[in-house]
């Protein structure tokens, strides 16, 4: 079954056989990418990036989006060849025909999504606590995951439509920030020299590199989109435009909002805040009661984070579903609900793992740091794990795209410029090495998540053996 599923016989992708329903249009996919990228990068990470770089942290966001978009071109090329669920795992399998490597890549992507969703749940709790003091924060995060799992269970179309609505809301929040910046500049209060200031503790190059590594946490939109390719209408036509368009739009907003934050709020304040963008609103620039606009913006930020986390949960269940069809995890993950057509077992499993990660990271962050070390937050722990996994996967996808050149191509196949892909590969590799050196403990978390994948793999092998013996 696995060999047949990965043989490439369904590469046309026009209307292949699938239990999943094709219902996502090009416009829906554009907002799917845009909403996914915006929610995590701007609303959750902007304070951490500002602290790492200084006033010029907008450069890190701009360069991070540029490198990620180059990687996205590799995805666009491969999706037009193989418009099926499973994303990176499918592409690596097509290129190398190596089942253990395929499983490794698949579970790396799944693990990255698990860690990202847990970090977003933590970000949601941080914004929630800015408005309503309702302890414990961990319970807020766990309930948040449960609610999104229910939305996902209802169905992919409903999830993507909800994504579009939430994307509009989160963009409105960024518009509020930009209006604050415009008023601030119009009043002559802006010091544009702040935009070229760097953290005094490191060189400008190292500061920007640190910022890019953190900003890469946000760059998962195109991988998540690739995992719903099997549910997209005319993916060969719609996917490249939706992906590139979504990434460019997100990049522009990233840079403008980062500049606004740097101009209106002291960098130290941004770096020390759990809800950094809210600090821009708290400067009381807008002619609106501060208490009211603070609540409104916090709600918008929570909607934005919800948007990205919803996409992550959709991705996780679809990856597990695809893995089950490839016979690399137990087949129970391939079960689809009779009426909702959602992979419900995979969805429940994903929600449990995300909740466990959130709880463990939260407990570790509560403890006192070792002498001479800075305290690490649960958000930073989970973000670093996500970045390490993501950079490794993106590099492998570019390698797969280059290796598969000339195979399974048709008139509708998108083809990225080769020099750009080579540059993207080198950039991803360099950032990966830097991220591991900067935070070696992230490898422990990565090993733990991969061990969970190993257990699933061994269970499937055991089930395979039993089925063979019973025949």
N, C-alpha and C positions, 0 to 999 in steps of 0.2 A: 504493500500500500504506500509506504513512504517513498519508494523509488518512483512509483507512478506519479505521485503527487508533486514531486520535485523535478520531474524529467524535462519540463519546459514545453510540454505539449499544448499548454493553454496560454501561450505567450501573447496571442493576439488580443486577449482581454476584452473582446467586443461584447460577448455575452457568455462567459464561461459558466460551467455548472458550479453552483454554490448555494449553500443554505442561507447565505446573507443576502439581503435585499439591496439592489442598486437604487438609491434614493437621494444621494448627495449631489447637488448641482455644482457647477463651477463657482458661482457666487457664494454658496454655502461653504465651499471648501476654502475660498479666499478668507472669509471671516473666521473659519476654523483655525487657519494658520495664524492670522493676525491676532486673534484673541488669545491663542495659546502662548505666543511669544511675548505679547505685551504684559499679560498678567503677572508672570513670575519675575521678569526682568526689572520692570519699573517699580511696581508696588512693593515688592519684597526685598530686592537686592540693592537698591540704589544707595542706601546708607553704607553698606559694607564696601561697595566699590568706591564710594567717595572717601571712606577712611583709608583705603589702600592706596589711592592715587593722589588725592588732593583736589584742588579746584578744577584741574584739567581732566577729571574723570569721565567727562563726556567723550573724550577720545577713545577710552577703553570700550565704551558701548558701541561707538561707531566702527572701530576696527573689529570688535567681536562679531558684530552683525555682518561685516564684510566677509570675514573668514567663514562664518557659518553659511552665508549665502552661496559662496563658492562650493562648499560641501553640498548644499542643497541642489546645486546643478547636477551633481552626480546622482542624487536621488531622483531628480526629474527625468534624467536619461533612463535610469533603470525602471522607474515606474511605467514609462511608456512602452517598455519591453515586457515587463511582468507586472501587470496591474492586479495584483493579488494581495490578500492579507499576509502579514508576517514581516514585511519591511526588510530591514537589514539582514535578518537571518536568511530570507529567501535569496537575496542577492549574493551573499557569501556562499551559499550552497550551490547556486548556479555556477559561480566562478571556480570553486575548488572541489566540489563533489566530495566533501569530507564531512561525515556526519558528526563526529566529535567537535570539529571546529564550528560547524553550523549551530550545534547546541550551545557552545560557549558564547557565540555572538548573540544568539537569541536570549539567553538568560542574562547576559550583560545588559542588553537593552531593557529587558524586563526589570532588572534590578535598578537600573538608572531611573526608570519610571516610578518604581516603588519609592525610592529615596526622594525623588522630586515631589511626589504627591504628599509624602510625610512632611517635607519641609514647607510645602504650601499650606498644609493644615496648621503648622506652627505659625506661619505668617498670618493666617486668618485669625488665629487666637490672639496674636499681638495687636492687630487692629481692633478686634472686638473689645479687648481690655482697655483700649483708649477711650471707649465710649461707655461701656457697661462693665462694672466691676463685679463679675459673676464668676467666682472661683468654682472648681479648679480649672485652670486653662487647658489641662490635658483632656478633661471631659468635653470641653468645647470642641477641641480638635477631633476627638473620636466621633462625636455626634455629627460633625461636619462630614467626615468620611462616609458615615452610614447614610446620610441624606443623599449624597451624590451617588452612592451605589444604587439607591432606589431609583433615582432619575435615570441612571444608565440602564437599569433593568427594564424600565418602561419601553425603551427602544432607541435605536441609533438615530432615527429621524428626529424624534423628540429631543434627544440629547444635542444634536447639531443645531436644531432650531433654537433651543435654549442657549446654545453657544453664541449664536448670532445676536440674540437679544442682549446677552451679557456683554458681548463685545462692544455694542453701541453704548451701553452704560459705562463701561470702563474707559472708552475713548472720551466720553463726556467728562470724566474725571481728569483726564490729561488736558482737556481743553480748559478746565478750571485753572489748572496749574499754569498753563500758557498765558491765560488772561492775567493771572497774578504777576507773571513776569513782564507782560506788556505794560501794565500799570506802573510797576516798579521802575522800569526803564524810562517810561514817559515822564515820571516825576523826577528824573535825573539822579536817582539814588544808586544806580548800578555802577559797580567798579569792574570793568571788563578785564582788568589785569588778573582777576581771580581765575579766569578761564585758562590761564597758562601757568598756574601755580601747581607745584608738585609736592608730595609728601617729603618733608625734609629728612626723613629717616632712611630714604633710599634714593638711588639715581632715578631720573625721569623714565629711562627705559625699563628698569625693573618695576617701577611703580605702575606703568602702563601695562606691563606684562601681568602683574598681579591682578589688575583690574579686569583685563581681558579674560583671564582664567576664571574669575568669579562671574563675569558677565555671561560666560558660556552656559551657565545654569539655565539661562532663558532660551537658549537656542535649540529647542527640541521640537519646534512647530512642524518642521517638514518631516521628521521621523514619525511623529504622531499622525500626520496626514497620510504618509505612506501606508500606514497600517489600516486605513479605511479605504484604500484604493479599490478594494474588491466591492465596496459599497458606493463607489462614485460613478456617476453617469459619464460615459465617454472619457475615461481617464487619460487616454493619449492626448486628447485635445485640451482638456481642462486643467490637468495637474501642473504642467510647467508654468502656465500663466498664473494660476492661483498661488503656487509656492513662491515664485520670484516676486510677484506683486505684493504678496503678504509680507515677505521679508523686507522688501524695500520700504514699504509703508511703515513697518515697525521700526526700521532703522532710523528713518527721518524723525519719527516721534521720540525715539530714545534720545537722540542727540539734542533735540529742542528742549525736551523736558529736563534732561540732565543739566543743560546750560542754565535753564531757569532756576533750578534748585541751587546750583552753585552761586548764582548771582544774588539770590534773595535770602539765603540761610547760611550762617557760618558752617564751614565744613565739619568742625568738631561737633556741632549740634546734629548734623545729618548722620555722622558716623556713630554717634552714641544713642540714636533713636531706634526703637523697635518698629516705628512706623514713620520712616523718614519723609515721605512725601507729605504726610500730614503736617510736618513742621513748616512747609511752605504756606499752607492754609492758615496755620496758627500765627503767622506774621501779621495777620489782620489787615492785609492789603485791600481785600475786596470790601465794597460798601454793603456788606451783609452782616447781620449779627454773628459774632464769632462762634458762639455756642451752637447756633443753627448750622453754619457752614461746616463746622468741625464734625458734627454728627452726619451730615449729608455726605461729606467726602469720605469719612470712615466707612460708611455703608457702601459707597461706590467702590472703594478699595477692596472690601470684602467680596463684592460681586465679581470684581476683576480676578481675584485669587480663586474664587469659586469656578470661574470660567476655565482657567488653566488646569485646575485640579480635575475638573470634570473630563477634560480632554485626556488627561493622564489615565484616569480610570477606564475610559473607553479603550485606550491603547493597550493597557494591561490585559484586559479580558480578551481582546482580539489577538494579542500575541499568544496567550495561552491556548486560545481556540485554534490558531494556526499550528502551534506546536503539537497539539493533540492530533490534528489531521495528518501531521507528518510522522506520527508514531514516535515522538521523542519524549513526551510526557504521558501519563496515564490518560486513556481515552475519555475519562469522565469529564475532563476539561473541554471536550468537544461537544458536550450536550447543549442543545439549543432549546429554549423554552417553546412549548408547542404553540402558544398564541402570541407572545411578545417577540419571538424570534431573536432573543438575546442569549448569549452564552452565559447562563446564570451561574453555573458551578464555578467557572473561571472568575466571574465577577465577585462572588463571595470570597473565594480564596485570596484574590488581590486585595480586597478591602481588609481582610484579617492581617495580611502581611504589612500593609501600610500602617495600620493601627499599631501593630507591634513595634515597628521601627520608630514611630512617633513616641511611644511610651519609653522605649529603651534610651533613645537619644535624650529625651527629657530628663530621665533619671541621671544620666551621665553628666548632663550640663548643670545639674543641681549641686554636684560635689565641688569641693574646693580645689583649685588648680595647684599643681606642684610649685614649690618655691621658685620664683623667677619667671614663671610662665603666666601668660594672660588667660583669663577665663574664656572658654569656648562655649558659645551658645548652641542649643539644639539645632537652630537653623543653620549655623555655620558647619556643624558636623555633617548634616544631611546634604547640604549644598556641595561640599567638597567631594563626597562620595558620588553624587550625581555627575559632577564634572569629570572625574577620572573615568568613569564608565563611558560617558558620552564621547569624550575625545578619542578613546580607543575604538569605539564603534564607528565613528565618522571616518577615521583613517582607513579602517577596513572596507568601508563602503566605497571610498574613492578607489582603493586598490581593485575591488571587484568590478567597478565601472570600467576601469582601464583594461582589465583582463578580459572582459566580455565584449570589447570592441569588435564589431564585425559579426557578432552572433545574435540571432533572433531579432534582427532589425527589419523594419518595414518602412514604407513611405512616411508613416506618421510618427516614427521614432525621433525623439528629441536627442540632439547630440551636443554635449558641452565642449567647450574649447579645451583641448588637451593641456596646454601650458597652465591654464587656470587650475585644472584639477591637480596637476603636479604641485603647484604652489600651495593649494589647499591641503594636500597630504603632508607636506613639510611643516606647514603652520600647525596643523593638528598634532603632529608628532612632537614638535617643540613645546607646545603648551602642555601636552600630557606629561612630558619629562619634568617640566617646571612644577606642575601641580603635585606630582608625587614627591618631589624633593621638598617642596614647601610644606606638605602635610603628609608625612609617611603613615600616620595612623589611619588615613583613608583606606590604605590597602587592607587593613584588618577588617574593616567593614565590608569591603568588596569581597574578601575571602569568605566571610560569613554568609553573604547572600549567594555567592556561587556554590557554597556547600549545600544550601537549600536546594539549588538547582540540581546538584549531584544526586541528592536523595530522590528527587522526582524522576531523574533519568534512570536510576537503579530500579525504582519501582516499576517503571515501564518495561525495563528489560526482564524483570521477574514475571510480569504479567505476560509478556511475549513468550517466555519459556513455558509457562503454564498452558497457554493457548496451543503452542506447538505440541506439547505432550498429550493434550486432550484430543488432538485431531487423529 
